Amino acid sequence: MITFQKQTKVLLVVTEVGWKRAVEQVIKLVKSGLDATVYVLYVVDMEPLPAIVSEEEEKKFYESMREKGNTILQNVIKELTNEGITTEIVGMYFGIAEEEIARVEKELKPSIIVLEGEDHHFMKFMRGNLVKKVIEVTEAPVLIAKE
């Protein structure tokens, strides 16, 4: 059983695919009486772009990724703040996601990490199971939000 401090830090990791499930799980946690600040990290788990991609193509690619990420982050913040939950955006990351999640965990020292349980099939094929990797590289308990 996990015992939380009076004021708890929750690291909410969201991706393009299942962020709504993770947000719903955090809302349930807080509504159960948890006094928490939720720190939101948007990640896209991907390998770096190959060197053969032109600088212009790379710029366009990341610009569209940032736009999509900003939209998702704003939706997450809106849903959480509508429930009266204190939130803060930690950042947006494109790359080897478990490394960034581990870095943020070391810096933030959350009581719990919440992320969705199902990886996008293409990303799962390309990078493996993100949930499994996060569990392996972090020390905080991980709550997996799934349908």
PyMOL commands that set and color helices and strands:
alter all, ss='L'
color gray80, all
select helices_A, chain A and resi 19-31+55-82+97-108+121-127+130-137
alter helices_A, ss='H'
color red, helices_A
select strands_A, chain A and resi 8-14+36-45+86-95+112-116+142-145
alter strands_A, ss='S'
color yellow, strands_A
deselect
rebuild
show_as cartoon
